[in-house]
Amino acid sequence: MRKWILIAALAGISPVAMAQAAPAAPAVAASTDMAATGPGGSTFILPAGWRADTAGKVLTLSPPEPDFRLVIVDVGAAADAKAAAAAAWAAYAPARVHSFKLLTTRPPRNGWDETGVIDYETSPGEHLAQTAIARRRGTAWTVLIIDGSEATFEKRAGAVGQIVPSLRPAGYARESFAGKTANPLDAARVQGLLDFVKRNADAMHIPGVGLAFYAGGKIVYEGGVGVKEIGKPDPVGPHTRFMIASNTKSMATLLLAELVSEGRLRWDQPVTEVYPAFRLGSDATTKSVQIRHLVCACTGLPRKDLEWIFTTTAQTPASDTFRQLALTEPTSKFGEAFQYNNLMASAAGYIAGHIYYPDMELGAAFDWAVKEHVWQPLGMADSTMTMDEALAADHASPHGDDLSGKTAIEPQDLNRTIAPFRPAGGAWSSPHDMILYMKNELDEGALPKGGRLLSAEALLARRARGVPVAEDHWYGMGLMEDASAGVSVIHHGGDLMGYHSEMFAIPSAGVAAVILTNGENGPYLRRVFQRRLLEVLYDGQPEAQGDADAIVKRIAAELAEYRSKIQLPADAKVIGALAAKYVSPDLGTLRLVPEKGQVRGFTQAWNSLMTTRRNQDGTVSLVSIDPGWIGDGGDMVLGVADGKRTLTVRDGQHVYVFTEGS
């Protein structure tokens, strides 16, 4: 999990911005995803439901919501990326741009000779996303501006993911491996991949990485690089257990697929037919939810992770999934947008377990179902849903960087709290077990010793292209397909505190791979790992290492920038004026205890050392500074309401207020 703790709400696009962006040419409204061209000839995807308005060299792309937009400006010549971005803002809406925060660079890619990403200072109360991406081809710069409500940005992240990477210079044809025969994944190529992972894990402060590869009808490697825990020599091995987090979701959907294969369930069956107690918001919404909607990330249900992070314990009953869903209404239409929600996937697993074992408690039924119907048939003896069982065996510990950039061991507290929602992310597994799991994807449900786990049709339905998450990239049901390189890569990732993983299957090549990490920068490593795997298989352009080098620089720059804005020690006057106890009707009780010149916040499930930061608008935030939480947006903004002290925390689409209590 990456903590989606964002801040406040933007009222709307200002009148100044509206005037600057007034269209001077006929608007284009996309009823389906369509190829589009900017004023300077650059090409991109205009997603379904979006509108394009052109005014001179400014092209404004708008979703259905009025408070967010992407703007493409063909600037022409400029001194550098920062100057190009300034020129783009001057053409679009000079009164809206905030002060400069940070410039980081990206390697030349997609036909562009240079790319710079400029972030701007915003205050938590604005809930504002504001970034410029300046790209140069020859002497001419094209700038893409992201500007508007953070809530809408989250809601339309899939569409933004289609537009941003698809913006290319006129006439550029991207690299494609379509139709190419994959190289054999022989010992030399495997060693090259191991060397790549080791080099970049070290650079990204990831102590250990579990790896496994399947090719040519056999496991060609299982093991890892680095250590299970910093400061100890024990190496990562084939049976070292890591939390696989959201990769558990595909196991929940596999259970559903087995039930479909057995004729006991239909993908289009109303959920209330098999689990009458299910509710999602209103009666009308509830009646519309089919089994496939539980796992498609397409129902318009936003993330609702703060209630899990702040209020859940390992003892919270599994039924809490259904309590929370009953109180939640989608914020976009079914099938309209990619919105990732853990509660829906949790419900999917519990319903599957309930169908198999209706007389058992929900959690126990799911645990037994996944063991009996997935792990045992596939030979996955290392896998478990029980943290204590994993910790008593060969396992990797979670890590993150502190404020100085030094790697430290992280506590398991937050990871324990996924237990009540474990179909969405609670499993532990090993490189050995996960490569067996992905072998099943390649074998389409055929078991190694004969017979079938399920029908190929039911298994493959999980990969059917659903809502787009990026260009040529779709969410299915607990699995994704990435076809951006011309070959289909079936994959999914998982993120919890200090554990980040990804599993891959490339059916056309008969190749599968697994990467399991025990450091917070794992998402960066798995991204470049996928690119490097494709380069090795298809003799692709050598881009992965350059991408990794740029990421390492960006990690350091972002941490340095974050450190420069916080107060160490905390502002004593601010800390002294805090209440000792705050209460939120949704997030429970927050207690604040002074500690070493800072303050530590405690809720029922969460705690972190916090310090103060003064925001541009004059407000003050408490921000987390423990490893795993640094720079992750967990601002608590100080305020006063009805004469009482308050702390406000927000995620992408929800606002929670803590009020001082006795």
C-alpha positions in Angstrom: 0.0 0.0 0.0 1.0 3.6 -0.7 -0.8 5.8 1.8 -3.2 8.0 -0.2 -3.5 10.6 2.6 -4.1 13.8 0.7 -5.4 17.1 1.9 -8.5 19.5 1.7 -10.7 20.6 -1.2 -10.4 22.9 -4.2 -13.5 25.0 -4.7 -13.1 25.1 -8.5 -11.2 26.6 -11.4 -10.8 30.3 -10.9 -12.5 32.9 -13.2 -9.0 34.0 -14.3 -8.2 30.5 -15.4 -11.5 30.1 -17.2 -10.9 33.3 -19.1 -7.4 32.3 -20.1 -8.5 28.9 -21.3 -11.5 30.1 -23.3 -11.8 28.0 -26.5 -11.1 29.7 -29.9 -11.7 26.6 -31.9 -14.5 24.0 -32.0 -14.3 21.7 -29.0 -13.8 17.9 -29.4 -15.7 15.6 -27.0 -14.7 12.0 -26.9 -17.4 9.4 -26.7 -14.8 6.6 -26.8 -11.0 6.7 -26.4 -9.6 8.4 -29.4 -6.3 9.5 -31.0 -5.9 13.3 -30.9 -3.4 15.9 -32.0 -2.2 19.1 -30.3 -1.7 22.5 -31.9 2.0 21.8 -32.5 1.4 18.3 -33.9 2.1 16.2 -30.9 -0.2 13.2 -30.5 -2.0 11.7 -27.5 -5.0 9.8 -26.4 -8.2 11.7 -25.5 -10.1 9.4 -23.1 -13.8 8.7 -23.3 -15.9 11.4 -21.6 -13.1 14.1 -21.9 -13.3 17.3 -23.8 -10.6 19.1 -25.8 -10.7 22.9 -26.3 -8.1 24.8 -28.3 -7.1 28.4 -27.9 -4.1 29.3 -30.0 -1.2 27.2 -28.8 -3.1 26.1 -25.6 -5.0 22.9 -25.6 -7.2 22.2 -22.5 -8.4 18.7 -21.7 -11.2 18.5 -19.2 -13.0 15.5 -17.6 -16.7 15.7 -16.7 -15.8 17.5 -13.4 -15.3 21.3 -13.8 -12.5 21.5 -11.2 -9.6 19.7 -12.9 -7.8 19.9 -16.3 -4.7 18.9 -18.2 -3.3 21.6 -20.4 -0.9 21.0 -23.3 1.1 24.1 -24.5 3.5 24.0 -27.4 5.9 26.6 -26.1 8.6 26.4 -28.8 12.2 27.4 -27.9 13.1 28.0 -24.2 16.2 28.1 -22.1 15.4 25.0 -20.1 12.5 22.9 -18.7 11.8 25.4 -15.9 11.6 28.3 -18.4 9.4 26.3 -20.7 7.0 25.6 -17.9 6.9 29.2 -16.9 6.1 30.1 -20.5 3.3 27.5 -20.6 1.7 28.9 -17.4 1.9 32.4 -18.9 0.0 31.3 -21.9 -2.6 29.2 -19.9 -3.3 30.9 -16.6 -0.4 32.9 -15.0 -2.5 33.8 -11.9 -3.0 30.2 -11.0 0.6 29.0 -10.8 2.0 28.5 -7.3 5.6 29.0 -6.4 8.3 26.6 -7.5 9.0 23.6 -5.3 11.2 21.1 -7.1 12.6 20.1 -10.6 13.6 16.6 -11.3 14.6 15.1 -14.6 13.8 12.0 -16.6 15.9 10.3 -19.3 15.1 10.8 -23.0 12.1 8.6 -23.8 9.2 8.3 -26.3 10.8 10.6 -28.9 11.6 13.4 -26.5 15.2 14.5 -26.1 14.8 15.9 -22.6 12.1 15.9 -19.8 11.8 17.9 -16.6 9.1 17.5 -14.0 8.3 20.7 -12.1 6.3 20.4 -8.8 4.8 23.5 -7.2 4.1 24.5 -3.6 0.5 23.9 -2.5 -1.0 24.1 0.9 -3.0 21.1 2.3 -6.2 23.1 2.5 -6.2 23.7 -1.2 -6.3 20.0 -2.0 -4.6 21.0 -5.3 -2.7 18.9 -7.8 -0.3 21.2 -9.7 2.6 19.9 -11.8 4.2 20.7 -15.1 6.0 18.1 -17.3 8.2 19.9 -19.8 9.4 17.8 -22.8 11.9 18.9 -25.5 12.2 17.6 -29.1 15.1 19.4 -30.8 14.8 23.0 -29.8 11.0 23.0 -29.2 9.4 22.4 -25.9 5.9 21.0 -25.2 4.6 21.3 -21.7 1.8 19.3 -20.1 0.3 21.0 -17.0 -1.7 19.1 -14.4 -4.0 21.6 -12.5 -7.0 21.1 -10.3 -8.7 19.2 -7.5 -6.7 16.4 -5.9 -10.0 14.5 -5.5 -10.8 14.6 -9.2 -7.2 13.8 -10.0 -7.6 10.6 -7.9 -10.9 9.8 -9.5 -9.6 10.3 -13.0 -6.2 8.8 -12.5 -6.7 6.1 -15.1 -7.6 8.7 -17.7 -4.7 10.9 -16.7 -2.5 7.7 -17.1 -3.7 7.4 -20.6 -3.0 11.0 -21.6 0.4 11.7 -20.0 2.5 8.9 -21.4 0.8 8.9 -24.7 1.9 12.5 -25.5 4.6 12.1 -28.2 6.2 14.2 -30.9 4.6 14.2 -34.3 5.6 11.2 -36.4 7.3 9.3 -33.6 6.7 5.5 -33.5 7.3 3.9 -30.2 9.2 0.7 -29.7 7.2 -2.5 -30.0 8.0 -6.2 -29.4 4.9 -7.4 -31.2 5.5 -10.4 -33.4 9.1 -10.9 -32.0 10.2 -14.3 -30.6 11.4 -14.0 -27.0 15.0 -15.0 -26.3 15.5 -18.0 -24.0 15.9 -17.1 -20.4 19.1 -18.9 -20.0 21.6 -18.8 -17.1 23.5 -15.8 -18.5 20.3 -13.8 -19.0 19.1 -14.8 -15.5 22.4 -13.7 -14.0 22.2 -10.4 -15.8 18.7 -9.8 -14.3 20.0 -10.7 -10.8 22.9 -8.3 -11.2 20.5 -5.6 -12.3 18.2 -6.1 -9.3 21.1 -6.2 -6.9 22.7 -3.0 -8.2 19.5 -1.1 -8.0 18.2 -2.5 -4.8 21.4 -1.3 -3.1 21.0 2.1 -4.7 17.3 2.3 -3.6 18.1 1.2 0.0 16.1 -2.1 -0.4 17.9 -4.7 1.9 16.5 -7.8 0.2 14.7 -9.0 -2.9 13.0 -12.3 -3.5 13.1 -13.4 -7.2 11.9 -16.3 -9.3 11.7 -17.0 -13.0 9.8 -19.6 -15.1 10.7 -20.2 -18.7 10.9 -23.1 -21.2 8.4 -25.1 -19.2 10.4 -25.0 -15.9 11.6 -22.9 -13.0 14.9 -21.5 -14.1 15.7 -19.6 -10.9 14.3 -19.1 -7.5 16.0 -17.3 -4.7 17.0 -13.7 -4.2 19.6 -11.0 -3.6 20.4 -9.2 -0.4 19.4 -9.9 3.2 16.2 -10.6 5.0 16.9 -7.9 7.7 19.4 -5.1 7.7 22.3 -5.7 10.1 22.0 -9.5 9.8 23.8 -11.7 7.3 20.9 -14.1 6.5 20.3 -14.0 2.7 16.9 -14.0 1.0 16.2 -17.5 -0.3 13.5 -19.3 -2.4 11.3 -20.0 0.7 11.7 -16.6 2.4 8.2 -15.2 3.1 7.2 -11.7 2.3 3.8 -10.0 2.6 2.4 -10.0 -0.9 -0.3 -7.4 -0.1 -2.6 -6.7 -3.0 -1.4 -9.7 -5.0 -3.8 -11.5 -2.6 -6.6 -10.0 -4.7 -6.0 -12.3 -7.6 -6.3 -15.3 -5.3 -9.7 -14.0 -4.2 -10.7 -13.7 -7.9 -9.3 -17.2 -8.6 -11.6 -18.6 -6.0 -14.5 -16.8 -7.7 -13.3 -18.2 -11.0 -13.3 -21.7 -9.6 -16.9 -21.3 -8.5 -17.8 -20.0 -12.0 -16.0 -23.0 -13.5 -18.0 -25.3 -11.2 -21.2 -23.7 -12.3 -22.0 -22.4 -8.8 -21.6 -18.7 -9.7 -21.8 -16.4 -12.7 -19.7 -13.3 -13.2 -22.9 -11.3 -14.0 -24.8 -12.6 -11.1 -26.2 -10.0 -8.6 -24.2 -10.2 -5.4 -27.3 -10.2 -3.3 -28.4 -13.5 -4.8 -25.4 -15.3 -3.2 -24.9 -13.0 -0.2 -28.2 -11.3 0.7 -26.6 -9.2 3.5 -24.4 -7.3 1.0 -25.1 -3.6 0.6 -23.3 -0.8 -1.3 -24.7 2.6 -0.5 -28.2 3.0 -1.7 -30.7 0.3 -2.6 -30.4 1.1 -6.3 -26.6 0.8 -6.2 -26.8 -2.4 -4.2 -29.1 -4.0 -6.8 -26.7 -3.1 -9.6 -23.6 -4.8 -8.2 -22.7 -8.0 -9.9 -20.0 -10.5 -8.8 -17.5 -9.1 -11.4 -18.0 -5.6 -9.9 -16.4 -6.7 -6.7 -13.0 -7.1 -8.3 -13.0 -4.9 -11.4 -12.0 -1.5 -9.8 -14.7 -0.1 -12.1 -17.6 0.6 -9.8 -16.6 4.2 -9.0 -15.8 3.4 -5.4 -12.9 5.5 -4.1 -10.3 4.3 -1.7 -11.3 4.4 1.9 -8.0 3.4 3.6 -7.9 5.9 6.5 -10.6 4.1 8.4 -8.5 1.0 8.1 -5.2 2.7 9.0 -6.6 4.6 12.0 -9.3 2.4 13.5 -8.7 -1.2 12.6 -6.9 -3.8 14.7 -6.1 -7.5 14.0 -9.2 -8.3 16.1 -11.6 -6.3 14.0 -14.2 -8.8 12.7 -14.2 -9.7 9.0 -17.8 -8.4 8.8 -16.5 -4.8 9.1 -15.8 -5.0 5.3 -19.6 -5.2 4.7 -20.4 -2.5 7.4 -18.1 0.0 5.7 -19.4 -0.8 2.2 -23.0 -0.2 3.3 -22.0 3.3 4.2 -20.2 4.1 1.0 -21.6 5.3 -2.3 -19.6 5.4 -5.6 -18.4 8.7 -6.9 -18.4 7.8 -10.6 -20.6 5.6 -12.7 -20.0 1.8 -13.1 -17.4 1.3 -15.8 -16.6 5.0 -16.2 -13.3 5.2 -14.3 -10.6 3.2 -12.6 -11.0 3.6 -8.9 -9.2 1.1 -6.7 -10.9 0.0 -3.5 -9.7 -2.5 -1.0 -13.1 -3.1 0.6 -14.7 -4.4 -2.6 -11.9 -7.0 -3.1 -12.1 -8.0 0.6 -15.9 -8.6 0.1 -15.1 -10.7 -3.0 -12.9 -13.1 -1.1 -15.2 -13.4 1.9 -18.2 -14.1 -0.4 -16.2 -16.8 -2.2 -15.2 -18.4 1.1 -18.8 -18.2 2.3 -20.1 -20.0 -0.7 -17.6 -22.8 -0.2 -18.0 -23.0 3.6 -21.3 -21.3 4.6 -21.3 -22.5 8.2 -17.9 -21.0 9.0 -17.0 -17.5 10.2 -16.2 -15.3 7.2 -12.5 -15.0 7.8 -12.0 -18.6 8.6 -14.0 -19.6 5.6 -11.8 -17.5 3.3 -8.6 -18.8 4.9 -9.6 -22.4 4.4 -10.9 -21.8 0.9 -7.8 -20.2 -0.4 -5.6 -22.9 1.2 -7.8 -25.8 0.0 -8.7 -24.5 -3.4 -5.6 -22.5 -4.4 -2.4 -23.1 -2.4 -2.6 -26.9 -1.8 -3.5 -27.8 -5.4 -0.6 -25.6 -6.7 1.9 -26.9 -4.1 2.2 -23.5 -2.4 3.3 -24.8 1.1 5.1 -21.5 2.2 1.9 -19.4 1.8 -0.2 -18.3 4.8 -2.7 -15.7 5.9 -1.4 -15.8 9.5 1.4 -13.2 10.3 2.6 -15.0 13.4 3.0 -18.2 11.4 5.1 -16.3 8.8 7.2 -14.5 11.4 8.0 -17.8 13.1 9.4 -19.2 9.8 11.9 -18.0 7.2 10.7 -14.4 6.5 11.9 -10.9 5.5 11.5 -7.9 7.7 10.1 -4.5 6.4 12.3 -1.5 6.0 12.2 2.2 5.2 14.4 5.2 5.2 14.5 7.7 8.0 14.8 11.5 7.6 18.6 11.2 7.1 18.1 8.6 4.4 19.4 5.8 6.6 17.5 2.5 6.3 15.7 1.3 9.4 13.5 -1.7 10.3 9.8 -0.8 10.3 7.3 -2.2 12.8 4.6 -4.6 11.7 1.8 -2.8 13.4 0.1 -1.5 10.3 0.6 -4.7 8.4 -1.2 -6.7 11.2 -4.3 -4.5 10.7 -4.9 -5.8 7.2 -6.1 -9.1 8.8 -9.8 -8.1 8.8 -9.5 -7.3 5.1 -7.1 -10.0 4.2 -8.6 -11.1 0.8 -7.5 -7.6 -0.3 -3.9 -7.9 0.9 -3.2 -10.2 3.8 -1.2 -13.1 2.3 2.4 -14.0 2.9 4.2 -16.0 0.3 7.7 -16.8 -1.1 9.5 -16.6 -4.4 9.0 -20.4 -4.8 5.3 -20.3 -4.1 4.6 -17.2 -6.2 6.3 -18.6 -9.3 4.1 -21.7 -9.0 1.1 -19.4 -8.8 2.1 -17.6 -12.0 2.9 -20.9 -13.7 -0.8 -21.6 -13.2 -1.6 -18.4 -15.1 0.6 -19.6 -18.0 -0.9 -23.1 -17.9 -4.4 -21.6 -17.8 -5.6 -23.7 -14.9 -4.1 -27.1 -16.0 -2.5 -28.8 -13.0 1.1 -30.3 -13.3 0.0 -33.8 -12.5 -3.0 -33.8 -14.7 -6.6 -32.5 -14.4 -7.5 -28.9 -14.0 -7.8 -26.4 -11.1 -10.5 -24.7 -13.2 -11.5 -24.1 -16.8 -9.3 -22.0 -19.0 -12.4 -19.8 -19.8 -13.0 -19.0 -16.1 -9.4 -18.3 -15.4 -8.9 -16.1 -18.5 -12.0 -14.0 -17.7 -10.0 -12.4 -14.9 -7.7 -10.9 -17.6 -10.4 -9.5 -19.8 -9.7 -5.8 -20.5 -11.8 -3.6 -18.2 -11.2 0.0 -17.3 -8.0 1.6 -18.5 -5.4 2.4 -15.9 -2.9 3.9 -18.4 -2.1 3.8 -22.1 -2.6 0.3 -23.4 -3.0 -0.9 -19.9 -6.2 -2.2 -18.3 -7.5 -3.6 -15.1 -9.3 -6.9 -15.3 -10.4 -8.7 -12.1 -7.5 -8.8 -9.6 -5.1 -8.8 -12.6 -3.9 -6.2 -15.0 -2.8 -6.4 -18.6 0.0 -4.1 -19.9 0.3 -4.2 -23.7 2.2 -0.9 -24.0 5.3 -2.7 -25.4 3.4 -4.7 -28.0 3.2 -7.9 -26.0 0.7 -8.8 -23.3 2.1 -8.7 -19.8 -0.3 -10.0 -17.2 0.6 -8.6 -13.8 -0.4 -7.1 -10.4 1.4 -5.4 -7.6 1.1 -5.4 -3.9 2.0 -2.7 -1.3 2.1 -2.7 2.5 4.4 -1.1 5.0 7.9 -2.1 4.0 6.7 -4.8 1.5 6.3 -4.2 -2.2 5.9 -6.9 -4.8 4.9 -7.7 -8.4 4.1 -10.8 -10.3 4.3 -11.1 -14.1 3.2 -13.6 -16.8 4.1 -13.1 -20.5 1.9 -15.8 -22.1 3.3 -15.4 -25.6 6.8 -16.0 -24.4 5.9 -18.7 -21.8 7.7 -16.6 -19.2 6.7 -15.7 -15.6 8.6 -13.7 -13.0 8.1 -12.6 -9.4 9.8 -9.8 -7.5 9.3 -9.4 -3.7 11.0 -6.6 -1.8 11.4 -5.6 1.8 12.0 -1.8 1.4 9.7 1.2 0.9 11.3 2.0 -2.5 10.2 -1.4 -3.9 7.6 0.1 -6.2 10.4 1.9 -8.1 12.5 -1.2 -8.4 9.7 -3.4 -9.7 8.8 -0.8 -12.4 12.3 -0.8 -13.9 12.5 -4.6 -13.3 9.6 -5.1 -15.7 11.3 -3.0 -18.3 14.6 -4.8 -17.9 12.9 -8.2 -18.2 11.4 -7.1 -21.6 14.7 -5.8 -22.8 16.4 -9.1 -22.0 13.7 -11.1 -23.6 13.3 -9.0 -26.8 16.6 -7.2 -27.2 14.9 -3.9 -26.4 16.5 -0.5 -26.2 18.5 -0.3 -23.0 16.3 2.1 -21.0 15.8 0.4 -17.6 19.1 1.3 -16.0 18.8 5.0 -17.1 15.3 5.0 -15.6 16.6 3.5 -12.4 19.5 6.0 -12.1 17.0 8.9 -12.5 14.7 7.4 -9.9 17.6 7.2 -7.4 18.3 10.9 -7.9 14.7 11.8 -7.6 14.3 9.9 -4.3 17.2 11.8 -2.8 15.9 15.2 -4.1 12.4 14.6 -2.8 13.7 13.6 0.6 16.0 16.7 0.8 13.1 19.0 -0.2 10.8 17.5 2.4 13.4 17.9 5.1 13.9 21.5 4.1 10.3 22.4 4.8 9.7 20.7 8.2 10.7 22.1 11.5 13.2 20.1 13.6 12.7 20.3 16.5 9.0 21.0 16.2 7.7 24.5 16.9 7.5 24.4 20.7 4.7 27.0 20.8 2.6 24.9 18.4 3.2 21.7 20.3 2.5 23.4 23.6 -0.9 24.6 22.3 -2.1 21.2 21.1 -4.8 19.3 23.0 -3.8 15.9 24.4 -6.8 14.2 22.9 -8.8 14.6 19.8 -11.8 12.6 18.6 -13.2 11.9 15.1 -16.6 10.2 14.6 -15.1 8.2 11.7 -11.4 7.7 12.8 -11.8 7.4 16.5 -9.5 8.8 19.2 -6.1 10.5 18.5 -3.8 11.0 21.5 -0.8 13.3 21.2 2.2 12.7 23.5 5.4 15.0 23.5 8.5 13.0 22.6 12.1 14.3 22.0 11.1 17.8 20.9 8.3 16.4 18.6 5.0 14.8 19.3 3.8 11.2 18.8 0.3 10.6 17.6 -1.5 7.4 18.7 -4.8 6.0 17.4 -6.2 2.6 18.0 -4.2 1.1 15.2 -1.6 3.7 14.1 1.2 5.7 15.7 3.9 8.0 14.3 6.4 10.6 15.5 5.3 13.9 14.1 6.8 17.4 13.7 5.5 20.8 12.5 5.5 22.4 9.1 4.3 25.9 8.2 2.3 25.9 4.9 2.3 28.7 2.3 -1.2 29.8 3.2 -0.2 30.4 6.9 -1.7 27.2 8.3 0.4 24.7 10.3 0.4 20.9 9.8 1.6 18.0 11.9 3.5 15.7 9.6 4.8 12.2 10.1 8.6 11.6 10.2 8.8 7.9 11.0 10.2 5.6 8.3 7.3 4.5 6.0 5.3 7.6 6.5 7.8 10.3 5.5 6.5 12.5 2.6 3.4 10.4 2.2 0.9 13.2 2.6 -0.2 12.4 6.2 -0.8 16.1 7.1 -2.9 16.9 10.1 -3.9 20.6 9.7 -4.4 22.6 12.8 -7.6 24.6 13.1 -10.4 25.8 15.3 -14.1 25.1 14.9 -16.9 26.2 17.3 -14.2 27.3 19.8 -12.5 23.9 19.9 -9.1 22.9 18.5 -9.2 20.6 15.5 -6.9 18.5 13.3 -8.1 17.8 9.7 -6.8 14.9 7.7 -7.8 14.0 4.2 -7.4 11.3 1.6 -8.2 11.7 -2.0 -12.0 12.0 -1.7 -12.8 12.2 2.0 -12.3 14.8 4.8 -12.0 13.8 8.5 -12.0 16.2 11.4 -10.6 15.4 14.8 -12.0 17.8 17.5 -10.4 18.2 20.9 -12.0 16.0 23.6 -11.8 15.5 27.3 
